[in-house]
Amino acid sequence: MPKTRKRKASVKKASSAKRTVARRKVAKKAAAPKRKVAKKKAAPKRKVAKKKAAPKRKVAKKKA
């Protein structure tokens, strides 16, 4: 039997676009818990802001 060189199966490179999409998906998953924490931290600030804005709203209603 003649010796033949075995051809290695080439690993096709995924198109760069596919790779960026995959990376973005992973990044999104990683960022989710951070976003949740940020939301929790922002909530009390929002409440305070609402309370501060309330008297102004009352004044606006009286003028209208």
C-alpha positions in Angstrom: 0.0 0.0 0.0 1.5 3.3 -1.0 2.0 5.8 1.8 -0.5 8.7 1.4 -0.4 11.8 3.4 -3.5 12.0 5.6 -5.3 15.3 5.1 -6.1 17.0 8.3 -9.7 18.1 8.5 -9.6 21.8 8.4 -11.4 23.7 11.2 -13.5 26.3 9.4 -13.2 29.6 11.0 -16.6 31.1 11.9 -17.2 34.4 10.0 -16.1 37.3 12.1 -19.7 38.6 12.2 -20.9 35.4 13.8 -18.1 35.7 16.3 -19.0 39.3 17.3 -22.6 38.4 17.7 -21.7 35.5 20.0 -19.4 37.7 22.0 -22.2 40.3 22.3 -24.6 37.7 23.6 -22.1 36.5 26.2 -21.4 40.1 27.2 -25.1 40.8 27.6 -25.5 37.8 29.9 -22.6 38.9 32.0 -23.9 42.5 32.3 -27.4 41.5 33.4 -26.7 41.1 37.1 -24.8 44.4 37.1 -27.8 46.1 35.6 -30.1 44.6 38.2 -27.8 45.9 41.0 -27.7 49.4 39.4 -31.5 49.4 39.2 -31.8 48.5 42.8 -29.4 51.3 43.8 -31.2 53.8 41.6 -34.6 53.0 43.0 -34.3 55.0 46.3 -32.9 58.0 44.4 -35.9 57.9 42.1 -38.3 57.8 45.1 -36.6 60.9 46.6 -36.7 62.7 43.3 -40.4 62.0 43.0 -41.0 63.3 46.5 -39.1 66.5 45.7 -41.0 67.0 42.5 -44.4 66.5 44.2 -44.9 70.0 45.6 -43.9 71.6 42.3 -46.6 69.4 40.6 -49.2 70.6 43.2 -48.3 74.2 42.5 -48.6 73.6 38.7 -52.0 72.1 39.2 -53.2 75.1 41.3 -52.0 77.5 38.6 -53.7 75.5 35.8 
